[in-house]
Amino acid sequence: MQDFSRFIREVSDFPKPGVVFKDITPLLGNPTAFHRAIDEFALRYKLEAIDVVTGTEARGFIFGSALAYRLGVGFVPIRKRGRLPYHTHEATYDLEYGYDVVTIHQDAFPKDSRVLLCDDVLATGGTLAASIELVEKLEGHVVGIAVLIELLELSGREKIPNYDVFSLIKC
């Protein structure tokens, strides 16, 4: 597997002091690196029976939709509250100072669908735990979680212990 970390720019004190933001735009802007990242995800999941890939707003859309295309399956967006136009289910998750809500259309996929969750970063695990909750509200089955970057010091896997997580970068 390629070392994708060399395409990630670290930005200090963004979005607030003390945070080191992992900027994925250099990877996205490099066609070879972006293609290889999607190919690595596809290679990992090509033998899985997957019906649909979800992507969590906003950067999960980039990887999730490209991966869905590569796997030949549909793509379902998981969005923040108020951004989907039809009937939705909601799941709440904690932030450092408060909470946020993600939503999915109630008819996003049929019952018993096999769903691959995709996002750019696994940090504290709150967003992915909420995404799992949404998939399960629709009676779907999470077959895996694909992330570009896993921030190990934040222990996000602890919030989603019963799910297979595949990350291209661990830091």
C-alpha positions in Angstrom: 0.0 0.0 0.0 1.2 3.5 -0.9 2.2 6.0 1.8 -0.7 8.5 1.4 0.4 10.5 4.4 2.8 12.5 2.3 -0.2 14.0 0.5 -1.8 15.3 3.7 -1.0 18.9 4.8 -1.1 19.7 8.5 -2.5 23.1 9.3 -1.9 24.3 12.9 -4.5 26.1 14.9 -7.4 25.3 12.5 -10.3 25.6 13.0 -9.3 26.7 16.5 -6.2 27.1 18.5 -4.5 23.9 19.5 -6.0 21.8 16.7 -3.8 20.4 14.0 -6.1 20.0 11.0 -5.4 17.2 8.5 -5.9 18.9 5.1 -6.7 16.3 2.4 -6.9 18.7 -0.5 -3.3 18.0 -1.7 -4.2 14.3 -2.1 -7.5 15.2 -3.9 -5.5 17.5 -6.2 -3.0 14.8 -7.2 -4.7 12.6 -9.7 -2.4 9.7 -9.1 -2.7 9.7 -5.3 -6.5 10.2 -5.4 -6.9 7.3 -7.9 -4.7 5.1 -5.9 -6.6 5.9 -2.7 -9.9 4.9 -4.3 -8.3 1.8 -5.8 -7.0 0.8 -2.4 -10.4 1.1 -0.9 -11.9 -0.8 -3.9 -9.3 -3.6 -3.6 -10.2 -4.0 0.1 -13.9 -4.3 -0.5 -14.1 -5.8 -4.0 -15.0 -9.3 -2.7 -17.6 -8.0 -0.2 -21.2 -8.1 -1.2 -22.0 -4.4 -1.0 -25.3 -2.8 -2.1 -24.6 0.8 -1.3 -21.8 3.1 -0.1 -22.7 6.0 2.2 -20.6 9.1 2.6 -20.8 11.5 5.5 -21.0 15.3 4.8 -18.9 16.7 3.4 -15.6 15.2 2.6 -17.0 11.7 2.9 -19.0 12.5 -0.2 -15.8 12.8 -2.2 -14.4 9.4 -1.3 -17.8 7.6 -0.9 -19.2 8.6 -4.3 -15.9 7.8 -6.1 -15.8 4.4 -4.3 -19.4 3.6 -5.1 -18.7 4.3 -8.8 -15.6 2.1 -8.7 -17.5 -0.7 -7.0 -20.5 -0.4 -9.3 -23.0 0.4 -6.5 -25.2 3.3 -5.5 -24.2 6.2 -3.2 -26.2 7.6 -0.3 -25.3 10.9 1.4 -25.5 11.3 5.1 -26.0 15.0 5.8 -26.3 17.5 8.5 -29.9 18.3 9.7 -31.9 20.4 7.3 -30.0 19.6 4.2 -31.9 16.6 2.8 -35.2 17.5 1.0 -37.3 14.5 1.8 -38.4 12.5 4.9 -35.4 11.7 7.1 -34.2 9.8 10.1 -31.8 11.6 12.5 -29.0 10.6 14.8 -27.4 12.9 17.3 -23.7 12.8 18.3 -21.6 14.7 20.8 -19.1 17.4 19.9 -16.5 18.9 22.2 -18.8 21.8 23.0 -22.4 20.6 22.3 -23.8 18.2 19.7 -24.7 17.8 16.1 -27.2 15.9 14.1 -26.9 13.8 10.9 -29.7 12.6 8.7 -30.5 10.1 6.0 -33.5 9.8 3.7 -36.0 7.2 5.1 -36.0 5.5 1.7 -32.2 5.7 1.1 -31.9 1.9 0.5 -34.0 -1.2 0.9 -34.2 -3.2 4.2 -31.3 -5.7 4.6 -29.0 -3.7 2.3 -25.3 -4.3 2.8 -23.8 -0.9 3.5 -20.2 0.4 3.4 -19.7 3.6 5.3 -17.0 6.0 4.0 -15.6 9.1 5.5 -12.4 11.1 5.3 -11.3 11.0 9.0 -12.0 8.8 12.0 -11.4 11.0 15.0 -13.5 10.6 18.1 -15.9 8.2 16.4 -19.1 10.2 17.0 -20.0 10.9 13.4 -19.4 7.3 12.3 -21.4 6.0 15.4 -24.3 8.3 14.4 -24.0 7.1 10.8 -24.2 3.5 11.9 -27.3 4.3 13.9 -28.9 5.7 10.8 -28.1 2.7 8.7 -29.5 0.4 11.4 -32.7 2.5 11.6 -33.2 1.6 8.0 -32.5 -2.0 8.9 -29.3 -2.1 6.8 -26.2 -4.0 7.7 -22.9 -2.2 8.0 -20.3 -4.4 6.3 -17.4 -2.1 6.9 -16.1 1.4 7.5 -13.5 2.9 5.1 -11.7 6.1 6.1 -8.7 7.9 4.6 -7.2 9.0 8.0 -7.5 7.5 11.4 -6.4 9.7 14.3 -5.2 7.1 16.7 -4.8 9.4 19.8 -8.5 10.2 19.7 -9.5 6.5 20.0 -12.5 6.7 17.7 -12.6 2.9 17.2 -13.7 2.6 20.9 -17.1 4.1 19.9 -17.5 1.6 17.1 -15.9 -1.6 18.5 -18.1 -4.1 16.6 -17.3 -2.8 13.1 -14.5 -3.5 10.8 -12.5 -0.2 10.1 -10.1 0.1 7.2 -7.9 3.2 7.2 -5.3 4.2 4.6 -3.4 6.5 7.0 -3.0 6.0 10.7 -1.4 8.8 12.7 
